[in-house]
Amino acid sequence: MQNRAVFAQDPTTFSIPNDGVTVVADPQTTEEWDVLRYELSSFVCDGEYREGLHRILSTFMGHLGKPKQPAVWVSGFYGSGKSHLVRMLQYLWSDVNFPDGAQARGLARLPADINDLLAELSAAGQREGGLWAAAGKLGAGHASIQLDVLKIVFRSAGLPVQFAPARLLIWLKQKGIYEAVRAGVEQRGGLFEDELQNMYVSLELAESIFDANPGVAQSPLDISELLVAQYPDRTEIDDDLMLQALEDVLRLQSTTPGRLPLTLLVFDELQ
């Protein structure tokens, strides 16, 4: 007998898409979605993985309705699978949909007790504002941990990672004029993402906001001045502003008006 015969799948017939290294980040490209599919479908939920998922999910469910939810610290030696555990938790939590319609929980082979806890989580999410998760690696050496945290949240929510453009985009969505402003920028020959990055000087963006919400200013020029005043570029923020921005993001993710989704935040390499 050869070694490859003892494996469920012959290791000589395929390559590991992630090269054996888990990266905690949201997939953007086709290749990144393929990596996530492989990681979920090959996830062996046993031993410490099973114990870790059970402890995290059962603790969360046991504290629903209570004033405080305990945080979780995942520890272990280098290469022990910490990032793999939290990445699997992120996508199993929200049962993310793949571009082809597959769902995370349908790809993973999970023990009955973990499936039961995830079903309880989904039922609780239906009573609240749904389920949502954000995850990423914190940067090293940055002056503002608050902005680092928000970058991860913004990215997972499909927002710009910079604070000022993200806050403006949140406001556009809160006012219900995002689609109109985006269409206005494109009709004027601009790329919305580019104009948003140049929000203080973009005539296309200012004119589009003025057209979509004319009562906010006297002219498009006034819009540009308001953007500078209302959404200044920041190198650091306090906890109150971070929490307000976080709540605004979560309200955009909610499936039920007036309620927040049951949310998982994963910060890799927190040390």
C-alpha positions, 0 to 999 in steps of 0.5 A: 500500500502507498501512503496516498491510498490512506487519504480520502482524496488522492493528494497527488491529484490536486493542489491545495488552493491556499498553500496551507495558509489561512488568510482572514479576509473577505473574498473578492476574486474568483480565486479567493472564493475558490479558496474559501470553498476548499477550506469549508468543504475540507474543514475537519470539525473535530477535536479542538476545532469542534470544542472551540466552535461549540464553546463560542456558539453555546456561550453566545446563545447562553448570553442572548438577552443579557446585558453583556456578551463575553469576548473570545480569545483564541490562543495557540502556538504558531501554525496551530490553526487559530486563523483557520478556526475563526475564518470557518466561524465567520462564514458558518456564522452568517452562512454566506452565499457564494456567487454560484448560490452555494452556502457555507453551511452546506459545503461544510461537514459538521457534527450534529451538535454544531449544526444544532447550535448554528440552527439556534443562531439562525432562529435567533437572527430571524427574531432580531436583525439577521446575522452578520460577520466582519473579519480581518487582520489588524495592522501593526504600528498604527496610531489609531486602533479605533480606525483599524477596527473600523477598516475591517468593519467597513471592508466587510460591509462593502464600504471604503476603508477610509473613514471619511468616504465610508461615513459619506457613503453611509449617509447617502444610504441612510438618506436613501439617495445612494443609487441616485447619486451614484447614477448621477456621477456616472451620467456625468462621466465619472467613476463613483469609487474614484470620485468618492476618494476625491470627495472634497474636490469632485464636482461630479459628486457634489452636483449629484448630491445636490440634485438628489437632495437639493435642500441640503445646500444652496449650490454644488459648491456649498456641498463640497464645503459641507463635505470638508466640514462634516467628514474631515480626514482623520488620523484618529478618532475616539471610542464614541465616534467608533461605536457610532460608526459601527452602529450605523454600519450594523443598521445598514446590514439589518434585515429588520428595521429598528433591530441590529443583526447578531454580529460576529467581529473577528480580529486576527493577530490582535496582539 
